Amino acid sequence: MQIISKRIDPAPGTHKIKYNSAIDDIEITHTAHNRQGFLQALCWLLSLLKAIRYFTMKDVLNL
């Protein structure tokens, strides 16, 4: 399997994933026209991180 990453301007983000096999090829392309989607994804990820709770032995032992 080969993974290639390229940063090509001026597009804020063009992402392409390809799967090639002896049977068929599959390709998906996503092009961002601005950075708004990346900002929304970052806000969503940060909200998930706030919800993460770490458990300690005090939680296990009900102390």
Rosetta constraint file for C-alpha pairs under 8 A:
AtomPair CA 11 CA 31 HARMONIC 7.59 0.50
AtomPair CA 11 CA 32 HARMONIC 7.13 0.50
AtomPair CA 11 CA 33 HARMONIC 6.79 0.50
AtomPair CA 11 CA 34 HARMONIC 7.94 0.50
AtomPair CA 12 CA 31 HARMONIC 7.95 0.50
AtomPair CA 12 CA 32 HARMONIC 5.94 0.50
AtomPair CA 12 CA 33 HARMONIC 6.30 0.50
AtomPair CA 12 CA 34 HARMONIC 5.71 0.50
AtomPair CA 12 CA 35 HARMONIC 6.35 0.50
AtomPair CA 13 CA 30 HARMONIC 7.90 0.50
AtomPair CA 13 CA 31 HARMONIC 5.70 0.50
AtomPair CA 13 CA 32 HARMONIC 5.00 0.50
AtomPair CA 13 CA 33 HARMONIC 7.40 0.50
AtomPair CA 13 CA 34 HARMONIC 7.86 0.50
AtomPair CA 13 CA 35 HARMONIC 7.99 0.50
AtomPair CA 14 CA 29 HARMONIC 7.12 0.50
AtomPair CA 14 CA 30 HARMONIC 5.64 0.50
AtomPair CA 14 CA 31 HARMONIC 4.20 0.50
AtomPair CA 14 CA 32 HARMONIC 6.17 0.50
AtomPair CA 15 CA 29 HARMONIC 5.65 0.50
AtomPair CA 15 CA 30 HARMONIC 5.09 0.50
AtomPair CA 15 CA 31 HARMONIC 6.27 0.50
AtomPair CA 16 CA 27 HARMONIC 7.02 0.50
AtomPair CA 16 CA 28 HARMONIC 5.66 0.50
AtomPair CA 16 CA 29 HARMONIC 4.33 0.50
AtomPair CA 16 CA 30 HARMONIC 6.34 0.50
AtomPair CA 17 CA 27 HARMONIC 5.67 0.50
AtomPair CA 17 CA 28 HARMONIC 5.37 0.50
AtomPair CA 17 CA 29 HARMONIC 6.55 0.50
AtomPair CA 18 CA 25 HARMONIC 7.18 0.50
AtomPair CA 18 CA 26 HARMONIC 5.62 0.50
AtomPair CA 18 CA 27 HARMONIC 4.35 0.50
AtomPair CA 18 CA 28 HARMONIC 6.57 0.50
AtomPair CA 19 CA 25 HARMONIC 5.57 0.50
AtomPair CA 19 CA 26 HARMONIC 5.03 0.50
AtomPair CA 19 CA 27 HARMONIC 6.38 0.50
AtomPair CA 20 CA 24 HARMONIC 6.22 0.50
AtomPair CA 20 CA 25 HARMONIC 4.42 0.50
AtomPair CA 20 CA 26 HARMONIC 6.50 0.50
AtomPair CA 21 CA 25 HARMONIC 6.12 0.50
AtomPair CA 32 CA 37 HARMONIC 7.51 0.50
AtomPair CA 35 CA 39 HARMONIC 6.40 0.50
AtomPair CA 36 CA 40 HARMONIC 6.27 0.50
AtomPair CA 37 CA 41 HARMONIC 6.16 0.50
AtomPair CA 38 CA 42 HARMONIC 6.18 0.50
AtomPair CA 39 CA 43 HARMONIC 6.27 0.50
AtomPair CA 40 CA 44 HARMONIC 6.20 0.50
AtomPair CA 41 CA 45 HARMONIC 6.13 0.50
AtomPair CA 42 CA 46 HARMONIC 6.15 0.50
AtomPair CA 43 CA 47 HARMONIC 6.25 0.50
AtomPair CA 44 CA 48 HARMONIC 6.45 0.50
AtomPair CA 45 CA 49 HARMONIC 6.35 0.50
AtomPair CA 46 CA 50 HARMONIC 6.37 0.50
AtomPair CA 47 CA 51 HARMONIC 6.64 0.50
AtomPair CA 48 CA 52 HARMONIC 6.73 0.50
AtomPair CA 55 CA 59 HARMONIC 6.04 0.50
AtomPair CA 55 CA 60 HARMONIC 7.74 0.50
AtomPair CA 56 CA 60 HARMONIC 6.73 0.50
AtomPair CA 57 CA 61 HARMONIC 6.07 0.50
AtomPair CA 58 CA 62 HARMONIC 5.75 0.50
AtomPair CA 58 CA 63 HARMONIC 4.89 0.50
AtomPair CA 59 CA 63 HARMONIC 6.45 0.50
